[in-house]
């Protein structure tokens, strides 16, 4: 495998200006009531409603991380997180779709020139994707034949392209690091309606199926190529996001939406506290209960701490985009920081549901939807705390790693 060249500070342009980012944050905040109103129908459909789909495309929410050279906004990781937290307060499922499409579209912008030409030749395009279980790729003259069935394709109905994980026919090794990536137009696949879950119902994370789909050579990135690495020889290079590591950015920004969702839960419980009595006691409203106020304060402190960690991590990623080094030790520490945020969000959300009481589990209560969406998203493989802590511990002691450095 080629060694990534040394990073320097010679970047053609910075991230999006503050005014652009602030405008997107305000736009996201203004959409909260709209998203809350559409969320129940989105859950019934198990995908974003047509009205939300139209809004996402027209208002630019699907191209926030894409670099400006490809028609995107080029937001920094920090600013993208600020937007996502506000979107999640309206509907966590929609913030999940935004996360997946922005993250995958941006990762596509790190691919070799041939991929970028194919996908973005006609302007910015929304890209979704999945890699496990991988499909199969068979070499033919001029390209590849792709077959596969990829579940969990969040944003599949909002995307024009897909980044799909494949292994070469005859390969019999581990998926990581043996996986390659191919880029397929969404209309070359069929979508199977398979997304029947208890949380994140409105994400449309169905199964995409490719049957004997031909793609040109340029739309395949083999595992031994430089995809995802810093390659200054590409024609399409020069944005700060070209220097960012894929996994830390996608993982960290993905946790931001969970923090926004649990903040919405906190707002609901806080607003109810002066009105709801402490049943089976003579205390009266919960604001007169030391126990309830203690638990509410603890949940709020957990969320505050998660936000402090989040913006510390994203500040580092912002600086990496401007040329600062990102050592393996720092990546391992970031992975553990992600684990901390997950545990804090989990602890706060569970505490808030205890405080909300049994009525909070009614399906028509917004806090129930936030809780279900958070509970499912916390279990994403990138969010499992024990893996993050083990990676950090092994790095601290010099023990053998359990994951390739690129997956930190």
C-alpha positions as CSV (number, residue, x, y, z in Angstrom):
1,X,0.0,0.0,0.0
2,X,1.3,3.4,-0.9
3,X,2.3,5.8,1.9
4,X,0.3,9.0,2.2
5,X,2.4,12.0,1.4
6,X,3.3,14.5,4.1
7,X,0.6,17.1,4.7
8,X,1.4,20.8,4.2
9,X,-0.6,24.0,4.5
10,X,-1.0,24.8,0.8
11,X,-4.7,24.6,0.3
12,X,-6.5,26.4,-2.5
13,X,-9.3,27.7,-0.4
14,X,-10.7,27.4,3.1
15,X,-14.0,25.9,4.4
16,X,-17.2,27.8,3.7
17,X,-17.4,31.3,5.1
18,X,-19.1,31.8,8.5
19,X,-22.0,33.6,6.9
20,X,-22.8,30.6,4.7
21,X,-22.6,28.2,7.6
22,X,-24.6,30.4,9.9
23,X,-27.3,30.7,7.3
24,X,-27.6,26.9,7.0
25,X,-27.9,26.6,10.8
26,X,-30.7,29.2,10.9
27,X,-32.4,27.5,8.0
28,X,-32.2,24.2,9.8
29,X,-33.6,25.8,13.0
30,X,-36.5,27.3,11.1
31,X,-37.5,24.0,9.7
32,X,-38.0,22.3,13.1
33,X,-41.7,22.6,13.3
34,X,-42.1,21.5,9.6
35,X,-39.9,18.4,10.2
36,X,-41.8,17.5,13.4
37,X,-45.1,17.8,11.5
38,X,-43.9,15.5,8.7
39,X,-42.2,12.9,10.9
40,X,-45.2,10.8,11.7
41,X,-46.0,10.3,8.0
42,X,-42.3,9.6,7.3
43,X,-42.5,6.8,9.9
44,X,-45.5,5.4,8.2
45,X,-43.9,5.5,4.8
46,X,-40.6,4.4,6.3
47,X,-38.8,7.1,4.2
48,X,-38.8,10.9,3.9
49,X,-42.1,12.3,2.7
50,X,-42.2,13.8,-0.8
51,X,-42.4,17.3,0.8
52,X,-39.3,16.7,2.9
53,X,-37.5,15.1,-0.1
54,X,-38.2,18.2,-2.2
55,X,-37.0,20.5,0.6
56,X,-33.7,18.6,1.1
57,X,-32.8,18.9,-2.5
58,X,-33.9,22.5,-3.1
59,X,-32.4,23.9,0.1
60,X,-28.9,22.3,-0.4
61,X,-28.9,20.1,2.7
62,X,-27.6,17.1,0.6
63,X,-24.4,18.9,-0.5
64,X,-23.1,20.6,2.6
65,X,-19.9,18.6,2.9
66,X,-19.2,18.3,-0.8
67,X,-16.3,20.6,-1.7
68,X,-17.1,23.8,-3.6
69,X,-15.2,22.7,-6.7
70,X,-17.9,20.1,-7.2
71,X,-20.8,22.5,-6.5
72,X,-21.1,21.8,-2.8
73,X,-21.0,24.2,0.1
74,X,-17.7,23.0,1.6
75,X,-18.8,23.3,5.3
76,X,-16.3,22.4,8.0
77,X,-17.0,19.4,10.2
78,X,-17.9,21.8,13.0
79,X,-20.4,23.8,11.0
80,X,-21.9,20.6,9.5
81,X,-22.5,19.4,13.1
82,X,-24.1,22.6,14.0
83,X,-26.6,22.2,11.2
84,X,-27.2,18.5,12.0
85,X,-28.0,19.1,15.6
86,X,-30.8,21.5,14.6
87,X,-32.2,19.2,12.0
88,X,-32.3,16.3,14.5
89,X,-34.4,18.4,16.9
90,X,-37.0,18.3,14.1
91,X,-36.6,14.7,13.0
92,X,-33.6,12.5,13.7
93,X,-34.5,10.3,10.8
94,X,-34.0,13.2,8.4
95,X,-30.7,14.2,10.0
96,X,-29.6,10.6,9.5
97,X,-30.4,10.7,5.8
98,X,-28.6,14.0,5.5
99,X,-25.6,12.5,7.3
100,X,-25.4,9.4,5.1
101,X,-25.7,11.3,1.8
102,X,-23.3,14.1,2.8
103,X,-20.8,11.7,4.2
104,X,-20.9,9.3,1.2
105,X,-20.9,12.2,-1.3
106,X,-17.9,13.7,0.3
107,X,-16.0,10.4,0.5
108,X,-16.8,10.1,-3.3
109,X,-15.0,13.4,-3.7
110,X,-11.8,11.7,-2.3
111,X,-11.9,9.0,-5.0
112,X,-9.7,9.0,-8.1
113,X,-10.4,11.5,-10.8
114,X,-12.2,8.9,-13.0
115,X,-14.8,8.4,-10.3
116,X,-15.3,12.1,-9.7
117,X,-15.7,12.7,-13.4
118,X,-18.3,10.0,-13.7
119,X,-20.3,11.0,-10.6
120,X,-20.0,14.8,-10.5
121,X,-19.5,15.5,-14.2
122,X,-22.9,17.1,-14.5
123,X,-22.8,18.9,-11.1
124,X,-23.3,17.9,-7.5
125,X,-25.0,14.6,-7.0
126,X,-26.4,12.9,-3.9
127,X,-24.6,9.6,-3.2
128,X,-25.6,7.0,-0.7
129,X,-24.0,3.6,-0.1
130,X,-23.4,0.4,1.8
131,X,-20.5,-2.0,2.0
132,X,-21.4,-5.0,4.2
133,X,-22.3,-7.6,3.2
134,X,-20.3,-6.9,0.0
135,X,-21.3,-7.6,-3.5
136,X,-19.2,-9.4,-6.1
137,X,-17.3,-7.8,-9.0
138,X,-16.2,-9.8,-12.1
139,X,-13.6,-8.3,-14.5
140,X,-14.6,-8.0,-18.1
141,X,-13.3,-6.1,-21.1
142,X,-13.6,-2.4,-20.4
143,X,-14.9,-2.7,-16.9
144,X,-16.7,-4.8,-14.3
145,X,-19.9,-6.8,-13.9
146,X,-21.4,-6.1,-10.5
147,X,-23.8,-8.3,-8.6
148,X,-24.9,-7.8,-5.0
149,X,-27.6,-7.1,-2.4
150,X,-26.9,-4.2,0.0
151,X,-29.2,-3.6,3.0
152,X,-29.3,-0.5,5.1
153,X,-29.2,1.9,2.2
154,X,-30.2,5.1,4.1
155,X,-31.2,7.8,1.7
156,X,-31.6,5.4,-1.2
157,X,-34.6,7.3,-2.5
158,X,-32.9,10.7,-2.4
159,X,-29.7,9.6,-4.1
160,X,-28.7,9.5,-7.8
161,X,-25.5,7.4,-7.2
162,X,-24.4,4.7,-4.8
163,X,-21.0,3.7,-3.5
164,X,-21.1,0.0,-3.0
165,X,-18.7,-2.4,-1.3
166,X,-17.6,-5.4,-3.3
167,X,-15.1,-8.2,-3.3
168,X,-13.6,-9.6,-6.4
169,X,-14.9,-13.0,-7.5
170,X,-12.8,-15.7,-6.0
171,X,-11.7,-13.6,-3.0
172,X,-12.1,-15.5,0.3
173,X,-10.7,-13.2,2.9
174,X,-12.0,-10.7,5.5
175,X,-14.2,-7.8,4.3
176,X,-11.8,-5.4,5.9
177,X,-9.3,-4.7,4.5
178,X,-10.3,-6.8,1.5
179,X,-13.2,-4.6,0.2
180,X,-13.2,-2.5,-2.9
181,X,-15.7,0.2,-3.9
182,X,-17.7,0.5,-7.0
183,X,-19.9,3.4,-8.1
184,X,-23.3,2.6,-9.6
185,X,-26.1,4.9,-10.8
186,X,-29.1,4.3,-8.6
187,X,-31.3,3.6,-11.6
188,X,-29.1,0.6,-12.5
189,X,-30.4,-1.1,-9.3
190,X,-33.7,-2.1,-7.8
191,X,-34.8,-1.1,-4.3
192,X,-36.4,-3.8,-2.2
193,X,-38.8,-2.6,0.6
194,X,-37.1,-4.2,3.6
195,X,-36.8,-1.5,6.2
196,X,-39.1,-2.7,9.1
197,X,-37.5,-1.5,12.3
198,X,-38.4,0.1,15.6
199,X,-36.1,3.2,15.3
200,X,-35.0,5.5,12.5
201,X,-38.1,4.3,10.6
202,X,-38.2,7.3,8.3
203,X,-34.8,6.9,6.7
204,X,-35.7,4.6,3.8
205,X,-32.8,2.3,4.6
206,X,-34.0,-0.4,2.3
207,X,-32.0,-2.9,0.2
208,X,-30.4,-2.1,-3.1
209,X,-30.0,-5.0,-5.6
210,X,-27.6,-5.0,-8.6
211,X,-28.0,-7.9,-11.1
212,X,-25.3,-8.1,-13.8
213,X,-24.7,-4.4,-13.9
214,X,-21.8,-3.3,-16.1
215,X,-19.7,-0.3,-15.0
216,X,-16.7,1.2,-16.8
217,X,-13.2,0.7,-15.4
218,X,-13.1,4.2,-14.0
219,X,-16.1,3.5,-11.6
220,X,-14.2,0.9,-9.6
221,X,-11.7,1.7,-6.8
222,X,-9.7,-1.4,-5.9
223,X,-8.6,-1.9,-2.3
224,X,-4.9,-1.4,-3.2
225,X,-5.6,2.0,-4.8
226,X,-5.2,5.4,-3.2
227,X,-8.9,6.1,-2.5
228,X,-9.4,7.9,0.7
229,X,-5.7,8.8,1.0
230,X,-4.2,12.2,0.3
231,X,-3.2,12.2,-3.3
232,X,-2.0,15.6,-4.5
233,X,-1.5,14.3,-8.1
234,X,-5.2,14.2,-8.8
235,X,-6.8,16.9,-10.9
236,X,-9.7,17.1,-8.4
237,X,-7.8,18.2,-5.3
238,X,-7.3,21.3,-3.2
239,X,-10.2,21.7,-0.8
240,X,-9.7,21.4,3.0
241,X,-11.9,18.3,2.9
242,X,-9.4,16.6,0.7
243,X,-7.1,16.4,3.7
244,X,-9.7,14.9,6.1
245,X,-9.7,11.3,7.2
246,X,-12.9,9.5,6.2
247,X,-13.8,7.4,9.2
248,X,-13.2,10.0,12.0
249,X,-15.2,12.6,10.1
250,X,-18.2,10.4,9.4
251,X,-18.3,8.9,12.9
252,X,-17.9,12.2,14.7
253,X,-20.4,14.2,12.6
254,X,-22.8,11.3,12.9
255,X,-22.9,11.6,16.7
256,X,-23.8,15.3,16.5
257,X,-27.3,14.5,15.3
258,X,-27.8,12.2,18.4
259,X,-26.8,15.1,20.6
260,X,-29.4,17.3,18.9
261,X,-32.1,14.7,19.3
262,X,-31.4,14.2,23.0
263,X,-31.4,17.9,23.5
264,X,-35.0,17.9,22.1
265,X,-35.9,15.2,24.7
266,X,-34.4,17.4,27.4
267,X,-36.5,20.4,26.2
268,X,-39.7,18.3,26.4
269,X,-39.0,17.0,29.9
270,X,-38.0,20.4,31.1
271,X,-41.2,22.0,29.8
272,X,-43.3,19.4,31.5
273,X,-41.6,19.6,34.9
274,X,-43.6,22.5,36.3
275,X,-46.9,20.9,35.2
276,X,-46.5,17.2,35.9
277,X,-47.0,16.0,39.5
278,X,-44.9,13.4,41.3
279,X,-47.5,10.7,41.4
280,X,-48.0,8.7,44.6
281,X,-46.5,11.5,46.7
282,X,-47.6,14.8,48.2
283,X,-44.8,16.7,46.6
284,X,-46.9,18.3,43.8
285,X,-45.1,19.5,40.6
286,X,-41.8,17.9,39.7
287,X,-40.0,21.3,40.1
288,X,-40.6,20.8,43.9
289,X,-39.0,17.4,43.9
290,X,-35.2,17.3,44.7
291,X,-34.9,13.9,43.1
292,X,-36.5,15.0,39.8
293,X,-34.4,18.2,39.7
294,X,-31.3,16.3,40.5
295,X,-31.9,13.8,37.7
296,X,-32.9,16.5,35.2
297,X,-29.7,18.4,36.1
298,X,-27.6,15.3,35.6
299,X,-29.1,14.6,32.2
300,X,-28.5,18.2,31.1
301,X,-24.9,18.0,32.3
302,X,-24.4,14.7,30.3
303,X,-25.6,16.5,27.2
304,X,-23.4,19.5,27.9
305,X,-20.4,17.3,28.3
306,X,-21.1,15.4,25.1
307,X,-21.2,18.8,23.3
308,X,-17.9,19.8,24.7
309,X,-16.3,16.6,23.5
310,X,-17.9,16.9,20.1
311,X,-16.7,20.4,19.4
312,X,-13.3,19.6,20.7
313,X,-13.0,16.7,18.3
314,X,-14.4,18.7,15.3
315,X,-12.1,21.6,16.0
316,X,-9.2,19.2,15.5
317,X,-10.7,17.9,12.3
318,X,-11.2,21.5,11.1
319,X,-7.5,22.2,11.7
320,X,-6.5,19.0,9.9
321,X,-8.4,20.3,6.9
322,X,-6.2,23.4,7.1
323,X,-3.0,21.3,7.2
324,X,-2.4,20.3,10.8
325,X,-1.0,16.8,11.3
326,X,-3.3,14.1,12.7
327,X,-1.3,11.4,14.4
328,X,-2.3,7.8,15.0
329,X,-2.4,8.5,18.7
330,X,-4.8,11.4,18.2
331,X,-7.0,9.2,16.0
332,X,-7.2,6.6,18.7
333,X,-8.0,9.2,21.3
334,X,-10.8,10.6,19.0
335,X,-12.2,7.1,18.8
336,X,-12.4,6.9,22.6
337,X,-14.0,10.4,22.6
338,X,-16.7,9.1,20.3
339,X,-17.3,6.3,22.7
340,X,-17.6,8.8,25.6
341,X,-20.2,10.8,23.7
342,X,-22.2,7.6,22.9
343,X,-22.3,6.7,26.6
344,X,-23.3,10.2,27.6
345,X,-26.1,10.4,25.0
346,X,-27.4,6.9,26.0
347,X,-27.3,7.8,29.7
348,X,-29.1,11.1,29.2
349,X,-31.8,9.6,26.9
350,X,-32.6,6.8,29.3
351,X,-32.8,9.1,32.3
352,X,-35.1,11.4,30.4
353,X,-37.4,8.6,29.5
354,X,-37.6,7.6,33.2
355,X,-38.5,11.2,34.0
356,X,-41.0,11.4,31.2
357,X,-42.8,8.4,32.7
358,X,-44.9,5.7,31.1
359,X,-46.9,8.3,29.1
360,X,-43.7,9.0,27.1
361,X,-43.9,5.6,25.5
362,X,-47.1,6.4,23.7
363,X,-46.4,6.2,20.0
364,X,-48.0,9.6,19.3
365,X,-45.6,11.4,21.7
366,X,-42.6,13.1,20.0
367,X,-40.3,12.1,22.9
368,X,-41.0,8.4,22.1
369,X,-39.8,8.9,18.5
370,X,-36.7,10.7,19.6
371,X,-35.9,8.0,22.0
372,X,-36.4,5.1,19.5
373,X,-34.3,6.9,16.9
374,X,-31.5,7.6,19.3
375,X,-31.6,4.0,20.7
376,X,-31.2,2.5,17.3
377,X,-28.5,4.9,16.0
378,X,-26.4,4.4,19.2
379,X,-26.0,0.8,18.1
380,X,-24.4,1.6,14.7
381,X,-21.1,-0.3,14.5
382,X,-19.1,2.9,14.4
383,X,-20.6,3.9,17.7
384,X,-20.0,0.7,19.8
385,X,-18.1,2.2,22.9
386,X,-16.2,-0.9,23.8
387,X,-14.4,-1.0,20.5
388,X,-13.4,2.6,20.7
389,X,-12.1,2.2,24.2
390,X,-10.1,-0.9,23.3
391,X,-8.5,0.8,20.3
392,X,-7.4,3.7,22.6
393,X,-6.1,1.4,25.3
394,X,-4.1,-0.7,22.8
395,X,-2.6,2.5,21.3
396,X,-1.6,3.7,24.7
397,X,0.1,0.5,25.6
398,X,1.6,-0.4,22.2
399,X,-0.4,-3.6,22.1
400,X,-1.4,-5.1,18.8
401,X,-4.2,-3.2,17.1
402,X,-7.5,-4.7,16.4
403,X,-8.4,-2.5,13.5
404,X,-6.5,-1.0,10.5
405,X,-5.4,2.6,11.2
406,X,-7.7,3.9,8.4
407,X,-10.7,2.6,10.4
408,X,-9.8,4.6,13.6
